[in-house]
Amino acid sequence: MRRRAFTAWDAALLVALLAGNFALLLPRIGAEGWALRAEILSDGGARILPLSRTGQVEVRGPLGVSRLDFGPQGVRFLGSPCPNQACVRSGWASRPGQIIACLPNRVAVRVFSGNVAKEEVDAVSR
């Protein structure tokens, strides 16, 4: 008698393992889920934007106002008072962990997912 490669018991075990993993993951998802967010850091403090919505925001820095565009495609600088406009040319930040910044105007934006934005600061530059 030949043994089948995949039995009903194997399928039941696979379903039980998948259900257990889902049950452990469900409390971490929360109401907002794993949606992308952007954390804007400036001299004025920190602000979090949900990237599920579309809009523009102005952030004041020491040189003036930086304008940001955000939406499901990510976040980007539309304009800033810095001399070389490197922040505007950097384009969209859309993946968790990506950071775009206007260093002369002291405005930085970090994309993250999940329910937690705050992490330990490992360095500060002035």
Buried (B, 14 or more C-beta within 10 A) or exposed (E): EEEEEEEEEEEEEEEEEEEEEEEEEEEEEEEEEEBBBBBBBBEEEEEEBEBEEEEEBEBBBEBEEBBBBBBEEBBBBEBBBBEEEBBBEBEBBBEEEBEBBBEBBBBBBBBBBBBEEEEEEEEEEE
